[in-house]
Amino acid sequence: MVPNKPTVILEPPLTQIYSSETVTVRYEPRPVLTVSPSWLSPGASVTLNCEVEHPSAGWSFYWYKAVADLSEKSSSYELLPDGSGTAQDSYIIHGQTHTAGYVCRAGRGDPEYHTDHSQPKFVWSADVHSAASLTVSPDRVQHFTSDSVSLTCEGNFPEWRVRKFSEDARLSVCRRMTGSTCDINTSESDTAVYWCESGSGEFSSAVNITVHNGPILVSPVHPVTEGASVSLSCSLRTQKILSNVFFYHNDKLIQNDTRGELKISAVSKSDEGFYKCQYSGRESAQSWMSVKVTVSGADSSSSPVWLIVGLVFGVSLLIILLLLLYRCRTTNSENFFLYLSLFNEPVFRV
């Protein structure tokens, strides 16, 4: 994990100290930021917590969003709404939809001095409909060591970089970028979360990559849409198609026969979870398969409109009928049935 090193400041800022001089040494701790959850569900709230080394009364907290800065090979920070000098050491972000990075810092005293910024922490989204997205070739989560894997950033931006957050919590940048593509000759240290950042500060969807010597589970990188079909298989470096494979869902055996594939004809939300395969007593790593629940754009947008139109029309028709009935009370029955005959056929159908 990246060390959480504090800052020590000399006042005045001297490079040499003589025996007769008085120097003030100020210790500025670096806070630790935690985020929950790390992976987003659609529209989920994200909670940030900023922890100082020696918590006590009097701390104020500042909350920032990390913005990609490709010219500096790092990130700049933008203050979040109402994120300046809060008394609470937590901050909630509602309706988060895309991958994003955050930092915090704390301050106290009069005049107020501030700690360093925390190390950035990220929340990741697998949403491939964001303005920027990341594709993987070969299109699978798990890869063998020494595989050639390409990560390509897609979106209407001229500049990109690929970021990597590894299992030991180290944040790095792809060093082999060709245009918008990062090329990796995989090793086990490449097991990580990857995402793209554009020169305009946009973050792409994020993907998990797992690297090991096999067998590997061949499963989709991106979420599978509810109702779609999907096939999972097990593979060795020397043998791509295997039979007599055991498949597990959330550690529960779900298929054990001569078939070499696990086929799901119509994916539902209950199919979401961790999958792994076993062949000849050897298990793959497990990978998460996400299921995306979608509503038809046409149905979701038009149904409320037609409902409102139907209600308005129905109420209007009822008022007209009541007025006609009132008038019919003062007319003879022949005119009454004449009026009703005008409305004998259905006019509107919801």
C-alpha positions in Angstrom: 0.0 0.0 0.0 1.2 3.6 -0.7 2.7 4.9 2.5 0.8 7.7 4.2 3.8 9.9 4.8 3.3 13.1 6.8 4.9 16.4 5.9 7.5 18.2 8.2 7.9 21.9 7.6 10.7 24.2 8.9 9.9 27.8 9.7 11.7 29.7 8.4 12.5 27.3 5.5 16.2 26.9 6.0 18.6 24.5 4.3 21.2 24.8 7.1 20.6 25.3 10.8 23.1 26.9 13.1 23.4 26.4 16.8 22.2 30.0 17.7 19.1 29.9 15.5 15.6 29.1 16.6 13.5 27.0 14.2 9.9 25.9 14.5 9.2 22.3 13.3 5.6 21.8 12.2 4.3 18.3 11.7 1.5 18.1 9.2 -0.2 14.6 9.1 -1.7 13.3 5.9 -5.3 12.2 6.3 -6.5 8.8 5.1 -9.6 8.8 2.8 -11.9 5.8 2.4 -14.7 5.4 0.0 -17.7 3.2 0.1 -18.7 1.4 -2.1 -15.7 1.0 -4.4 -17.9 -0.3 -7.3 -21.0 1.6 -8.2 -24.6 0.4 -8.6 -26.7 2.7 -10.9 -27.5 5.9 -9.0 -25.9 4.8 -5.8 -24.7 7.1 -3.1 -21.0 7.3 -2.3 -19.7 8.0 1.2 -16.3 9.6 1.8 -14.6 9.4 5.2 -11.5 11.5 6.0 -9.5 10.2 9.0 -6.7 12.2 10.6 -3.9 10.5 12.6 -4.8 12.1 15.9 -8.5 12.9 15.8 -9.6 15.7 18.2 -12.1 18.5 18.2 -11.5 21.5 16.0 -10.8 19.8 12.7 -12.5 21.1 9.5 -12.6 18.9 6.4 -12.3 19.8 2.8 -13.5 17.5 0.0 -12.3 17.4 -3.6 -12.9 15.7 -6.9 -9.8 14.6 -8.8 -9.7 15.9 -12.4 -7.3 14.3 -14.9 -4.5 16.6 -16.0 -2.5 14.8 -18.8 0.0 17.7 -19.1 1.1 17.1 -15.5 0.8 13.3 -15.6 -1.3 13.6 -12.5 -4.6 15.1 -11.3 -5.8 18.5 -10.2 -8.5 18.9 -7.5 -11.8 20.6 -7.7 -13.7 21.5 -4.5 -17.0 19.6 -4.2 -20.2 21.5 -3.6 -20.5 22.5 0.1 -17.2 20.7 0.6 -15.2 23.5 2.2 -14.5 23.4 5.9 -17.2 20.9 7.0 -17.3 19.9 10.7 -18.2 16.3 9.8 -15.4 13.9 8.8 -17.7 12.3 6.2 -19.3 13.5 3.0 -22.0 11.8 0.9 -22.3 12.1 -2.9 -25.8 11.2 -4.2 -26.5 9.8 -7.6 -23.0 9.0 -8.6 -23.0 7.3 -12.0 -19.4 7.3 -13.4 -15.9 6.4 -12.4 -14.4 9.2 -10.3 -11.5 10.0 -7.9 -11.6 11.9 -4.7 -9.2 13.4 -2.1 -9.7 15.2 1.2 -7.6 17.3 3.6 -8.2 18.7 7.0 -7.4 22.0 8.8 -7.5 23.6 12.2 -6.2 26.4 14.3 -6.5 30.2 14.0 -5.1 31.1 11.5 -6.0 27.7 10.1 -3.2 25.4 8.8 -4.0 22.5 6.5 -2.7 18.9 6.2 -1.5 17.5 3.0 -4.1 16.2 0.6 -4.9 12.5 1.1 -3.9 9.9 -1.4 -6.7 9.8 -4.1 -9.3 7.1 -3.8 -11.6 6.0 -6.6 -15.1 4.7 -7.1 -15.5 2.7 -10.3 -18.4 2.2 -12.6 -18.7 -0.5 -15.3 -21.2 1.7 -17.2 -20.2 1.5 -20.8 -22.6 4.3 -21.9 -20.6 7.0 -20.3 -18.9 9.6 -22.6 -15.7 7.6 -22.4 -15.3 3.8 -22.4 -12.5 1.2 -22.2 -12.4 -1.9 -24.4 -10.2 -4.9 -23.8 -8.7 -7.3 -26.4 -9.0 -10.2 -26.0 -12.4 -9.5 -24.6 -12.2 -11.3 -21.3 -11.5 -10.7 -17.7 -8.8 -13.4 -17.1 -5.6 -13.7 -19.0 -2.5 -15.9 -18.9 0.9 -14.5 -18.0 2.9 -13.2 -21.0 -0.3 -12.6 -23.0 -0.5 -9.5 -25.2 -3.5 -7.5 -24.1 -4.7 -4.2 -25.5 -6.7 -1.6 -23.6 -8.3 0.9 -25.9 -10.0 4.2 -24.8 -13.0 5.2 -26.8 -14.8 8.5 -26.9 -14.7 11.9 -28.6 -11.5 13.1 -27.0 -8.0 13.6 -28.7 -5.9 12.7 -25.7 -6.0 9.7 -23.3 -4.1 7.9 -20.6 -4.9 4.5 -19.0 -4.7 4.4 -15.2 -4.1 1.2 -13.2 -4.9 0.5 -9.5 -3.2 -2.7 -8.5 -3.9 -5.3 -5.8 -1.3 -3.7 -3.5 -3.2 -0.3 -3.8 -0.6 1.3 -6.1 -1.8 3.8 -8.6 0.1 4.1 -11.9 -0.1 5.1 -15.5 0.3 2.9 -18.6 3.7 3.6 -20.1 3.2 1.9 -23.5 0.5 4.1 -25.0 0.1 4.2 -28.8 -2.6 6.8 -29.5 -5.5 5.8 -27.4 -4.3 2.2 -26.8 -2.3 0.8 -24.0 -0.4 -2.5 -24.8 0.5 -4.9 -22.0 2.6 -8.0 -22.0 0.9 -9.5 -18.9 2.4 -10.6 -15.7 0.7 -11.4 -12.4 1.4 -7.8 -11.2 -0.9 -6.6 -13.9 -3.9 -7.9 -12.0 -5.7 -4.6 -11.4 -8.6 -2.3 -12.1 -8.0 -0.2 -15.3 -9.8 2.9 -16.7 -9.2 5.7 -19.1 -8.8 9.4 -18.4 -9.2 12.0 -21.2 -7.4 15.3 -21.7 -10.7 17.0 -20.9 -10.9 15.3 -17.4 -13.4 12.6 -18.3 -13.2 9.2 -16.7 -14.2 6.0 -18.6 -15.9 2.9 -17.4 -13.6 0.7 -15.4 -12.6 -3.0 -16.0 -11.1 -5.7 -13.9 -8.1 -7.7 -15.3 -6.9 -10.9 -13.6 -3.6 -12.5 -14.7 -2.4 -16.0 -13.7 -1.2 -19.3 -15.2 -4.5 -21.0 -15.6 -6.8 -22.5 -16.1 -8.7 -19.3 -16.8 -12.4 -18.6 -16.9 -13.4 -16.9 -20.2 -16.1 -14.4 -19.2 -17.2 -11.0 -20.5 -15.3 -7.9 -19.3 -18.4 -5.6 -19.4 -21.8 -6.0 -17.8 -24.2 -8.3 -19.6 -27.6 -6.9 -20.4 -30.6 -8.6 -18.8 -32.3 -10.9 -21.2 -29.2 -11.4 -23.4 -27.4 -14.7 -23.8 -23.9 -15.4 -22.5 -21.4 -18.3 -22.6 -18.7 -18.9 -20.1 -15.9 -21.4 -20.8 -12.7 -22.7 -19.3 -9.3 -22.6 -21.1 -5.7 -23.6 -20.7 -2.8 -21.9 -22.4 -2.2 -25.1 -24.4 -5.8 -26.1 -24.9 -8.5 -23.5 -25.6 -11.5 -25.9 -25.6 -12.0 -28.1 -22.6 -14.7 -30.7 -21.6 -15.7 -32.2 -18.3 -15.5 -28.7 -16.7 -17.1 -27.8 -13.3 -18.6 -24.4 -13.1 -19.4 -22.5 -9.9 -21.5 -19.5 -9.2 -20.8 -17.8 -5.8 -18.9 -21.0 -4.8 -21.9 -23.2 -5.5 -21.5 -26.0 -8.2 -24.0 -25.3 -10.9 -22.8 -27.5 -13.8 -20.8 -30.7 -13.8 -21.1 -32.7 -17.1 -19.3 -33.3 -20.4 -20.1 -29.8 -21.7 -17.2 -27.4 -21.9 -19.4 -24.3 -21.7 -21.8 -22.8 -19.3 -24.6 -21.2 -21.4 -27.2 -18.9 -20.0 -29.8 -18.2 -22.7 -31.5 -15.2 -20.9 -29.5 -13.5 -18.2 -31.4 -12.2 -15.2 -30.2 -10.2 -12.2 -30.0 -13.5 -10.1 -27.2 -14.6 -12.5 -25.0 -11.8 -11.3 -22.1 -12.8 -9.1 -18.7 -14.6 -8.9 -17.9 -17.4 -11.3 -15.0 -19.8 -11.6 -14.3 -23.1 -13.4 -12.4 -26.3 -12.4 -10.7 -28.7 -14.8 -8.7 -31.8 -13.7 -8.6 -30.6 -10.1 -7.3 -27.2 -11.0 -9.4 -24.1 -10.3 -9.4 -20.8 -12.1 -9.5 -17.5 -10.3 -13.1 -16.2 -9.8 -14.4 -13.3 -11.8 -17.5 -11.1 -11.2 -20.2 -11.0 -13.9 -22.4 -8.0 -13.7 -25.9 -7.9 -15.1 -27.3 -4.6 -16.3 -31.0 -4.1 -16.0 -32.3 -1.8 -18.7 -35.7 -0.4 -19.6 -36.6 0.3 -23.2 -36.0 3.9 -24.0 -39.2 4.2 -26.0 -41.4 2.5 -23.4 -39.9 4.4 -20.4 -40.2 7.8 -22.1 -43.6 7.5 -23.8 -45.6 5.6 -21.1 -45.8 8.5 -18.7 -46.7 10.9 -21.5 -49.5 8.7 -22.7 -50.7 8.2 -19.2 -51.0 11.9 -18.6 -52.7 12.4 -22.0 -55.2 9.6 -21.2 -56.0 11.1 -17.8 -56.6 14.6 -19.2 -58.7 13.3 -22.1 -60.7 11.0 -19.8 -61.5 13.8 -17.3 -62.4 16.2 -20.2 -64.7 13.5 -21.7 -66.3 13.0 -18.3 -67.0 16.7 -17.8 -68.6 16.9 -21.3 -70.8 13.9 -20.5 -72.0 15.4 -17.3 -72.8 18.7 -19.0 -74.7 16.8 -21.6 -76.7 14.9 -19.0 -77.5 18.1 -17.3 -78.8 19.6 -20.5 -80.7 16.4 -21.2 -82.7 16.9 -18.0 -84.4 19.9 -19.7 -84.9 18.3 -23.0 -87.1 15.4 -24.1 -85.9 11.8 -24.1 -85.5 11.8 -27.9 -82.8 14.5 -27.7 -81.2 12.7 -24.8 -80.7 9.5 -26.7 -79.5 11.5 -29.7 -76.8 13.1 -27.6 -75.7 9.7 -26.2 -75.5 8.2 -29.6 -72.7 10.6 -30.4 -70.6 8.9 -27.8 -71.7 5.4 -28.4 -68.3 4.4 -30.1 -65.1 4.4 -28.0 -63.1 7.6 -28.6 -59.9 6.9 -26.8 -58.1 3.7 -25.8 -55.2 3.7 -23.4 
